[in-house]
Amino acid sequence: MTDDDSLTPSEQEIWQSYFTGTRELAAHLDRRMRRETGMPMTYFEILGLLAEAPDRRMRMSELAAAALSSTSRVSHAVTALEKSGWVSRCPVQGDRRGWIARLTDEGLAALAAAGPTHAATVHQHLFDVLTPTQVAALAEIGRAIQDGLGVVCASARAEAAAAVEGTGGDADVEEIDTGMDCPLDDTACNGDAG
């Protein structure tokens, strides 16, 4: 590492503040969601992604990409969501390796019930502690970070998908750690085609 690669003391302070603040908010939000709704943030996010998808369905690989997670991690979460009756899985016709996750009516109701806790926590610990000018700046900053990483992340996802495809879906692909793990469960999927 050269001097040009080092963070200045000011940059280090900004980075640590941003990194710690976002991790603490995510951890607090997850704890509160678990405590008050019985649903970790990972599950809430998956249900939300399915709710926004056409016909409330997504291929598992697309769901994993949208959740910025690995297919195996999302598969474990979907297995747990199936046990709750909130999601069902069915095979993709003509693709013996492909699976589709579908949000059930019960899952949509669970998502709606958990929504107020999620919104209240985000308001209380993000929007309520910022001025309107800071909120506008945060929106601009978030877009800039996303735009700056867009090409890099898309390339990494494409490489990971190609690695999985080339090994029949059994590749040991590095997972993106969002800090919100799902419980591991090896229960077989129910194959509900509904």
C-alpha positions as CSV (number, residue, x, y, z in Angstrom):
1,M,0.0,0.0,0.0
2,T,1.3,3.4,-0.9
3,D,0.7,6.7,0.8
4,D,-1.8,7.5,-1.9
5,D,-3.8,4.3,-0.9
6,S,-4.1,5.4,2.7
7,L,-7.1,7.1,4.2
8,T,-6.5,10.5,5.7
9,P,-7.5,10.8,9.4
10,S,-10.6,12.7,8.3
11,E,-11.5,10.1,5.7
12,Q,-10.9,7.3,8.3
13,E,-13.2,9.1,10.8
14,I,-16.0,9.5,8.1
15,W,-15.6,5.9,6.9
16,Q,-15.8,4.5,10.5
17,S,-18.8,6.7,11.3
18,Y,-20.6,5.6,8.2
19,F,-19.7,1.9,8.5
20,T,-20.5,1.7,12.2
21,G,-23.7,3.7,11.9
22,T,-25.1,1.6,9.1
23,R,-24.2,-1.7,10.8
24,E,-25.7,-0.6,14.1
25,L,-28.9,0.5,12.4
26,A,-29.1,-2.8,10.5
27,A,-28.5,-4.8,13.7
28,H,-31.0,-2.8,15.7
29,L,-33.6,-3.1,13.0
30,D,-33.0,-6.9,12.8
31,R,-33.3,-7.3,16.6
32,R,-36.5,-5.2,16.7
33,M,-38.1,-7.1,13.8
34,R,-37.3,-10.4,15.4
35,R,-38.6,-9.3,18.8
36,E,-41.8,-7.6,17.6
37,T,-42.7,-9.5,14.5
38,G,-40.9,-12.8,14.8
39,M,-39.3,-12.1,11.5
40,P,-35.7,-11.3,10.9
41,M,-34.8,-8.6,8.4
42,T,-33.6,-11.1,5.9
43,Y,-37.0,-12.7,5.7
44,F,-38.8,-9.3,5.5
45,E,-36.5,-8.4,2.6
46,I,-37.2,-11.6,0.7
47,L,-40.9,-11.3,1.3
48,G,-40.8,-7.7,0.1
49,L,-38.8,-8.6,-3.1
50,L,-41.4,-11.3,-3.9
51,A,-44.3,-8.9,-3.2
52,E,-42.9,-6.5,-5.8
53,A,-42.2,-9.2,-8.4
54,P,-44.7,-10.0,-11.2
55,D,-47.2,-12.6,-10.0
56,R,-45.3,-12.5,-6.7
57,R,-42.7,-15.0,-8.1
58,M,-39.0,-15.0,-8.8
59,R,-36.4,-17.5,-9.8
60,M,-34.3,-18.4,-6.8
61,S,-31.1,-17.1,-8.6
62,E,-32.9,-13.8,-9.4
63,L,-34.1,-13.5,-5.8
64,A,-30.6,-14.1,-4.5
65,A,-29.2,-11.4,-6.8
66,A,-31.9,-8.9,-5.8
67,A,-31.1,-9.6,-2.1
68,L,-27.4,-9.3,-2.7
69,S,-26.8,-12.7,-1.3
70,S,-25.8,-16.2,-2.4
71,T,-28.3,-18.6,-3.8
72,S,-27.6,-21.1,-1.0
73,R,-28.2,-18.5,1.7
74,V,-31.5,-17.4,0.1
75,S,-32.4,-21.1,-0.3
76,H,-32.0,-21.6,3.4
77,A,-34.2,-18.6,4.2
78,V,-36.8,-19.7,1.7
79,T,-36.9,-23.1,3.3
80,A,-37.7,-21.5,6.7
81,L,-40.3,-19.2,5.0
82,E,-41.9,-22.3,3.5
83,K,-42.3,-23.8,7.0
84,S,-44.2,-20.7,8.0
85,G,-46.4,-21.0,4.9
86,W,-45.2,-17.6,3.7
87,V,-43.4,-18.8,0.5
88,S,-43.8,-21.9,-1.7
89,R,-41.3,-23.2,-4.2
90,C,-41.8,-25.0,-7.4
91,P,-39.5,-26.2,-10.2
92,V,-39.0,-24.2,-13.4
93,Q,-40.6,-26.1,-16.3
94,G,-38.0,-27.4,-18.6
95,D,-35.1,-26.6,-16.2
96,R,-34.3,-29.4,-13.8
97,R,-32.1,-27.2,-11.7
98,G,-34.2,-24.1,-11.6
99,W,-36.7,-23.2,-8.9
100,I,-39.2,-20.4,-8.5
101,A,-40.1,-18.9,-5.1
102,R,-43.7,-17.6,-4.8
103,L,-45.1,-15.4,-2.1
104,T,-48.3,-16.9,-0.6
105,D,-51.3,-14.9,0.6
106,E,-50.2,-15.8,4.1
107,G,-46.7,-14.4,3.3
108,L,-48.2,-11.2,2.0
109,A,-50.3,-10.8,5.2
110,A,-47.2,-11.4,7.3
111,L,-45.2,-8.8,5.3
112,A,-48.1,-6.3,5.8
113,A,-48.2,-7.0,9.5
114,A,-44.4,-6.5,9.9
115,G,-44.3,-3.4,7.8
116,P,-45.3,-0.9,10.5
117,T,-42.5,-2.1,12.8
118,H,-39.9,-1.8,10.0
119,A,-41.2,1.7,9.0
120,A,-41.3,3.0,12.6
121,T,-37.7,1.8,13.3
122,V,-36.3,3.3,10.1
123,H,-38.1,6.6,10.8
124,Q,-37.0,6.7,14.4
125,H,-33.3,5.9,13.9
126,L,-32.7,7.3,10.4
127,F,-35.1,10.0,9.2
128,D,-36.0,11.5,12.6
129,V,-32.4,12.1,13.5
130,L,-31.6,13.9,10.3
131,T,-32.6,17.3,9.0
132,P,-34.4,17.6,5.7
133,T,-31.2,18.8,4.2
134,Q,-29.3,15.8,5.5
135,V,-32.0,13.5,4.2
136,A,-31.6,15.0,0.7
137,A,-27.8,14.7,1.0
138,L,-28.1,11.1,2.2
139,A,-30.3,10.2,-0.9
140,E,-27.7,11.8,-3.2
141,I,-24.9,10.0,-1.4
142,G,-26.6,6.7,-1.6
143,R,-27.2,7.1,-5.3
144,A,-23.6,8.0,-5.9
145,I,-22.3,5.0,-4.0
146,Q,-24.7,2.7,-5.9
147,D,-23.7,4.2,-9.2
148,G,-20.0,3.9,-8.4
149,L,-20.4,0.3,-7.6
150,G,-22.9,-0.7,-10.2
151,V,-20.5,-2.0,-12.9
152,V,-18.2,-3.7,-10.4
153,C,-21.1,-5.5,-8.6
154,A,-22.8,-6.5,-11.8
155,S,-19.6,-8.0,-13.1
156,A,-19.0,-9.9,-9.8
157,R,-22.6,-11.2,-9.9
158,A,-22.2,-12.3,-13.5
159,E,-18.9,-14.1,-12.6
160,A,-20.6,-15.8,-9.7
161,A,-23.5,-16.9,-11.8
162,A,-21.2,-18.2,-14.5
163,A,-19.3,-20.2,-11.9
164,V,-22.5,-21.7,-10.5
165,E,-23.8,-22.5,-14.0
166,G,-20.5,-24.1,-15.1
167,T,-20.6,-26.5,-12.1
168,G,-24.3,-27.5,-12.3
169,G,-25.1,-25.2,-9.4
170,D,-22.7,-26.7,-6.9
171,A,-19.8,-24.2,-7.1
172,D,-18.3,-22.9,-3.9
173,V,-19.0,-19.3,-4.7
174,E,-18.0,-16.6,-2.2
175,E,-21.1,-15.3,-0.4
176,I,-21.9,-11.6,0.1
177,D,-22.2,-11.3,3.8
178,T,-24.9,-8.8,4.6
179,G,-24.5,-9.5,8.3
180,M,-28.0,-10.9,8.6
181,D,-27.6,-14.7,8.6
182,C,-30.6,-17.0,8.1
183,P,-30.9,-20.2,10.2
184,L,-29.7,-23.2,8.3
185,D,-32.3,-25.8,7.6
186,D,-32.0,-28.8,5.3
187,T,-35.7,-29.6,5.0
188,A,-36.7,-30.5,1.5
189,C,-38.8,-28.0,-0.4
190,N,-42.5,-28.8,-0.8
191,G,-42.6,-28.5,-4.6
192,D,-45.9,-26.5,-4.4
193,A,-46.6,-25.4,-7.9
194,G,-49.4,-23.1,-6.8
